[in-house]
């Protein structure tokens, strides 16, 4: 009984807010991660080359991250976070619409619109989440729990395609289109839930009680810019699933259903990783007595990223599966610690801006890596992909030590 009472006490309004945002993210991830698990294979069926897929995915990722800078600044200045959240999630409607066309030009527009929607909602959502969490439950816990709930959706979405393939007994164009159309179900639930959460959070008054400060009164410090550069090079050497999925399909290494199932497995690893590293990040901050104490956890990212091309670009299914599990670990770390660190090294009233700047660098790295690696893959230059990753991650390691030196002097 005592244990039960203790658990109830811990279920504070702040924790409730974090869980509610997590459920929103869960439903959103079901929609867009479900599609992302199948996009490369679908485009391969339509006769699109790896270079084209890599370029479009790269442009989409860049737009999705670059526009967060504009959305972040506007949300900081206006304080109208929920307008950005509603608009951003509403644009996920384009994902089920993908099931109604085989026209590559239209599909490009739909892909880019989905990424733009993500750019609108994320800075506002992350700003509110970090503001609620930082002085109450810890940013590592908040982003870790949200990412874990995210990944339940990211795990479930691809299973929709796997189920369609299993029931149909085929994996042709019609089955892919049916999979996209079924994603309208989580989309409808998502929008209903966004409206519910808006009313629920408003009732708690956690956000409205925050003080309003002059937008220009606080500045981003040098540590933020070094950290953004570190993240850029970590991500520059990251082999994205758009290339891995294309490789598995093009070389006939896995069935289409198993490719989406493999992606689901990686997302499950992502969820577990998020909870573990988020908690570890907060523990490191407590142990050192500093908001930047958790940055030591970031040291592992360049080294585990370096493993990806060696494991996923070959023909060994065993190594590819191991590589995809590592892919999940990297994604869980990116989405948890990297976002938590931005919150901890920037002032709250420039946080939408800082998330925007940070994500612009992240998106630019994804654009370059996706386009370049897709082109190199078409040229059968896997060795150059590996060399490129090694150089990018070596620079990231150098910047990590530069960052820790700056932390020592600044904080």
FENMOFEN-V269852 format. One record per residue. N is the residue number from 1. PHI is phi in whole degrees, 0 to 359 (none if undefined). OMEGA is omega in whole degrees, 0 to 359 (NA if undefined). BURIAL is 1 if it has 16 or more other ideal C-beta (glycine too) atoms within 10 Angstrom, else 0. Layout:
N | PHI | OMEGA | BURIAL
N | PHI | OMEGA | BURIAL
This chain:
1 | none | 179 | 0
2 | 298 | 181 | 0
3 | 297 | 180 | 0
4 | 295 | 179 | 0
5 | 297 | 179 | 0
6 | 298 | 181 | 0
7 | 294 | 180 | 0
8 | 295 | 180 | 0
9 | 297 | 181 | 0
10 | 285 | 182 | 0
11 | 278 | 185 | 0
12 | 280 | 174 | 0
13 | 305 | 180 | 0
14 | 297 | 178 | 1
15 | 296 | 178 | 1
16 | 300 | 178 | 0
17 | 300 | 181 | 1
18 | 298 | 180 | 1
19 | 294 | 180 | 0
20 | 297 | 175 | 1
21 | 297 | 179 | 1
22 | 296 | 178 | 1
23 | 293 | 175 | 1
24 | 301 | 180 | 1
25 | 296 | 178 | 1
26 | 303 | 182 | 1
27 | 293 | 177 | 1
28 | 297 | 180 | 1
29 | 293 | 176 | 1
30 | 303 | 182 | 1
31 | 287 | 190 | 1
32 | 277 | 177 | 1
33 | 285 | 173 | 1
34 | 301 | 179 | 1
35 | 293 | 183 | 1
36 | 296 | 179 | 1
37 | 290 | 185 | 1
38 | 247 | 188 | 1
39 | 304 | 185 | 1
40 | 299 | 181 | 1
41 | 292 | 179 | 1
42 | 297 | 181 | 1
43 | 293 | 175 | 1
44 | 298 | 177 | 1
45 | 297 | 180 | 0
46 | 279 | 178 | 0
47 | 85 | 179 | 0
48 | 274 | 182 | 1
49 | 281 | 178 | 1
50 | 297 | 180 | 1
51 | 296 | 178 | 1
52 | 296 | 179 | 1
53 | 298 | 181 | 1
54 | 299 | 181 | 1
55 | 294 | 181 | 1
56 | 294 | 177 | 1
57 | 298 | 180 | 1
58 | 296 | 178 | 1
59 | 298 | 179 | 1
60 | 298 | 179 | 1
61 | 296 | 180 | 1
62 | 297 | 178 | 1
63 | 299 | 181 | 1
64 | 298 | 180 | 1
65 | 264 | 181 | 1
66 | 297 | 182 | 1
67 | 292 | 174 | 1
68 | 295 | 177 | 1
69 | 297 | 179 | 1
70 | 295 | 180 | 0
71 | 297 | 180 | 1
72 | 293 | 179 | 1
73 | 297 | 181 | 1
74 | 296 | 179 | 1
75 | 290 | 176 | 1
76 | 296 | 184 | 1
77 | 289 | 185 | 0
78 | 272 | 185 | 0
79 | 72 | 182 | 1
80 | 269 | 186 | 0
81 | 299 | 186 | 1
82 | 289 | 175 | 1
83 | 299 | 179 | 0
84 | 293 | 181 | 1
85 | 293 | 179 | 1
86 | 298 | 182 | 1
87 | 295 | 182 | 0
88 | 296 | 179 | 1
89 | 289 | 179 | 1
90 | 299 | 181 | 1
91 | 289 | 175 | 1
92 | 293 | 176 | 1
93 | 302 | 182 | 1
94 | 295 | 183 | 1
95 | 293 | 176 | 1
96 | 297 | 178 | 1
97 | 296 | 178 | 1
98 | 301 | 180 | 1
99 | 284 | 183 | 1
100 | 252 | 183 | 0
101 | 214 | 171 | 0
102 | 244 | 181 | 0
103 | 284 | 185 | 0
104 | 297 | 180 | 0
105 | 297 | 178 | 0
106 | 292 | 180 | 0
107 | 299 | 177 | 1
108 | 300 | 180 | 1
109 | 299 | 181 | 0
110 | 296 | 178 | 1
111 | 299 | 181 | 1
112 | 293 | 179 | 1
113 | 296 | 178 | 1
114 | 299 | 179 | 1
115 | 292 | 178 | 1
116 | 297 | 177 | 1
117 | 301 | 178 | 1
118 | 295 | 180 | 1
119 | 293 | 180 | 1
120 | 289 | 189 | 1
121 | 273 | 192 | 1
122 | 294 | 181 | 1
123 | 300 | 180 | 1
124 | 295 | 180 | 1
125 | 295 | 181 | 1
126 | 294 | 178 | 1
127 | 296 | 179 | 1
128 | 297 | 183 | 1
129 | 299 | 181 | 1
130 | 291 | 179 | 1
131 | 295 | 178 | 1
132 | 288 | 191 | 1
133 | 274 | 197 | 1
134 | 299 | 182 | 1
135 | 256 | 185 | 0
136 | 235 | 183 | 1
137 | 236 | 181 | 1
138 | 97 | 182 | 1
139 | 291 | 178 | 1
140 | 298 | 177 | 1
141 | 298 | 184 | 1
142 | 298 | 181 | 1
143 | 288 | 177 | 1
144 | 293 | 179 | 1
145 | 295 | 179 | 1
146 | 296 | 180 | 1
147 | 295 | 178 | 1
148 | 298 | 177 | 1
149 | 293 | 173 | 1
150 | 311 | 190 | 1
151 | 284 | 169 | 1
152 | 298 | 175 | 1
153 | 294 | 180 | 1
154 | 294 | 176 | 1
155 | 285 | 186 | 1
156 | 286 | 184 | 1
157 | 305 | 179 | 1
158 | 299 | 180 | 1
159 | 294 | 176 | 1
160 | 299 | 178 | 1
161 | 293 | 180 | 1
162 | 301 | 180 | 1
163 | 293 | 177 | 0
164 | 300 | 180 | 1
165 | 297 | 182 | 1
166 | 294 | 181 | 0
167 | 293 | 183 | 0
168 | 285 | 183 | 0
169 | 74 | 180 | 0
170 | 217 | 175 | 0
171 | 222 | 179 | 1
172 | 267 | 183 | 0
173 | 300 | 181 | 0
174 | 298 | 180 | 0
175 | 292 | 176 | 1
176 | 298 | 180 | 1
177 | 296 | 178 | 1
178 | 296 | 177 | 1
179 | 300 | 178 | 1
180 | 299 | 183 | 1
181 | 297 | 181 | 1
182 | 295 | 180 | 1
183 | 290 | 176 | 1
184 | 292 | 180 | 1
185 | 294 | 176 | 0
186 | 296 | 178 | 1
187 | 296 | 180 | 1
188 | 297 | 178 | 0
189 | 299 | 180 | 0
190 | 301 | 185 | 1
191 | 293 | 175 | 1
192 | 296 | 182 | 0
193 | 286 | 176 | 1
194 | 301 | 178 | 1
195 | 297 | 179 | 0
196 | 295 | 183 | 0
197 | 294 | 178 | 1
198 | 302 | 180 | 0
199 | 292 | 181 | 0
200 | 293 | 182 | 0
201 | 294 | 179 | 1
202 | 300 | 180 | 0
203 | 294 | 179 | 0
204 | 287 | 178 | 1
205 | 71 | 182 | 0
206 | 291 | 183 | 1
207 | 277 | 183 | 1
208 | 293 | 181 | 0
209 | 278 | 179 | 0
210 | 291 | 180 | 0
211 | 291 | 176 | 0
212 | 263 | 179 | 0
213 | 242 | 177 | 0
214 | 295 | 185 | 0
215 | 303 | 186 | 0
216 | 269 | 189 | 0
217 | 279 | 183 | 0
218 | 234 | 184 | 0
219 | 241 | 174 | 0
220 | 278 | 186 | 1
221 | 274 | 180 | 0
222 | 306 | 181 | 0
223 | 302 | 180 | 1
224 | 296 | 183 | 1
225 | 290 | 177 | 0
226 | 293 | 179 | 1
227 | 298 | 178 | 1
228 | 296 | 178 | 1
229 | 294 | 177 | 1
230 | 303 | 180 | 1
231 | 296 | 180 | 1
232 | 303 | 184 | 1
233 | 286 | 173 | 1
234 | 302 | 184 | 1
235 | 282 | 180 | 1
236 | 300 | 180 | 1
237 | 267 | 184 | 1
238 | 276 | 177 | 1
239 | 278 | 185 | 1
240 | 280 | 181 | 1
241 | 291 | 177 | 1
242 | 303 | 179 | 1
243 | 279 | 181 | 1
244 | 298 | 179 | 1
245 | 298 | 178 | 1
246 | 296 | 179 | 1
247 | 299 | 181 | 1
248 | 296 | 180 | 1
249 | 285 | 185 | 1
250 | 296 | 181 | 0
251 | 267 | 178 | 0
252 | 54 | 182 | 0
253 | 274 | 180 | 0
254 | 213 | 173 | 1
255 | 288 | 182 | 0
256 | 299 | 179 | 1
257 | 296 | 180 | 1
258 | 288 | 177 | 0
259 | 295 | 179 | 1
260 | 293 | 177 | 1
261 | 294 | 177 | 1
262 | 298 | 178 | 1
263 | 297 | 177 | 1
264 | 300 | 179 | 1
265 | 299 | 178 | 1
266 | 296 | 179 | 1
267 | 291 | 175 | 1
268 | 294 | 176 | 1
269 | 298 | 176 | 1
270 | 306 | 182 | 1
271 | 297 | 180 | 1
272 | 295 | 179 | 0
273 | 301 | 182 | 1
274 | 302 | 181 | 1
275 | 294 | 183 | 1
276 | 292 | 184 | 1
277 | 289 | 176 | 1
278 | 297 | 178 | 1
279 | 294 | 179 | 1
280 | 298 | 179 | 1
281 | 301 | 179 | 1
282 | 294 | 178 | 1
283 | 296 | 179 | 0
284 | 295 | 178 | 1
285 | 295 | 179 | 1
286 | 294 | 182 | 0
287 | 295 | 182 | 0
288 | 271 | 182 | 0
289 | 70 | 182 | 0
290 | 225 | 178 | 0
291 | 295 | 181 | 1
292 | 262 | 183 | 1
293 | 298 | 182 | 1
294 | 285 | 182 | 1
295 | 297 | 179 | 1
296 | 298 | 180 | 1
297 | 296 | 184 | 1
298 | 292 | 183 | 1
299 | 302 | 184 | 0
300 | 286 | 189 | 0
301 | 300 | 180 | 1
302 | 300 | 184 | 1
303 | 287 | 179 | 0
304 | 284 | 176 | 0
305 | 295 | 181 | 1
306 | 299 | 183 | 1
307 | 286 | 191 | 1
308 | 303 | 183 | 1
309 | 296 | 179 | 1
310 | 296 | 186 | 0
311 | 268 | 191 | 1
312 | 260 | 184 | 1
313 | 262 | 179 | 1
314 | 262 | 182 | 1
315 | 242 | 179 | 0
316 | 278 | 180 | 0
317 | 296 | 179 | 0
318 | 299 | 180 | 0
319 | 293 | 179 | 0
320 | 295 | 177 | 1
321 | 297 | 176 | 1
322 | 300 | 180 | 0
323 | 299 | 179 | 1
324 | 290 | 175 | 1
325 | 292 | 175 | 1
326 | 294 | 174 | 1
327 | 306 | 178 | 1
328 | 296 | 177 | 1
329 | 297 | 180 | 1
330 | 296 | 180 | 1
331 | 297 | 178 | 1
332 | 298 | 179 | 1
333 | 289 | 178 | 1
334 | 303 | 187 | 1
335 | 287 | 182 | 1
336 | 259 | 187 | 1
337 | 289 | 183 | 1
338 | 296 | 177 | 1
339 | 287 | 178 | 1
340 | 299 | 182 | 1
341 | 297 | 177 | 1
342 | 301 | 180 | 1
343 | 297 | 185 | 1
344 | 277 | 182 | 1
345 | 250 | 180 | 1
346 | 230 | 176 | 1
347 | 289 | 185 | 0
348 | 303 | 188 | 1
349 | 278 | 167 | 1
350 | 239 | 188 | 1
351 | 287 | 175 | 1
352 | 299 | 177 | 1
353 | 295 | 182 | 1
354 | 294 | 175 | 1
355 | 297 | 178 | 1
356 | 295 | 179 | 1
357 | 297 | 180 | 1
358 | 303 | 183 | 1
359 | 288 | 174 | 1
360 | 296 | 177 | 1
361 | 298 | 179 | 1
362 | 297 | 180 | 1
363 | 293 | 177 | 1
364 | 298 | 178 | 1
365 | 296 | 178 | 1
366 | 294 | 178 | 1
367 | 299 | 182 | 1
368 | 297 | 184 | 1
369 | 293 | 181 | 1
370 | 296 | 181 | 1
371 | 294 | 182 | 1
372 | 293 | 181 | 1
373 | 292 | 176 | 1
374 | 296 | 178 | 1
375 | 295 | 179 | 1
376 | 295 | 179 | 1
377 | 294 | 177 | 1
378 | 298 | 179 | 1
379 | 274 | 180 | 0
380 | 60 | 183 | 0
381 | 245 | 180 | 0
382 | 299 | 180 | 1
383 | 298 | 179 | 0
384 | 289 | 175 | 0
385 | 301 | 180 | 1
386 | 295 | 180 | 1
387 | 297 | 179 | 0
388 | 300 | 178 | 1
389 | 299 | 181 | 1
390 | 299 | 180 | 0
391 | 295 | 181 | 0
392 | 299 | 182 | 1
393 | 287 | 175 | 1
394 | 295 | 177 | 0
395 | 296 | 179 | 1
396 | 298 | 178 | 1
397 | 297 | 178 | 1
398 | 301 | 181 | 0
399 | 293 | 177 | 1
400 | 299 | 180 | 1
401 | 293 | 175 | 0
402 | 297 | 180 | 0
403 | 294 | 181 | 1
404 | 294 | 177 | 1
405 | 294 | 179 | 0
406 | 294 | 178 | 1
407 | 300 | 181 | 1
408 | 300 | 182 | 0
409 | 279 | 187 | 0
410 | 271 | 188 | 0
411 | 252 | NA | 0
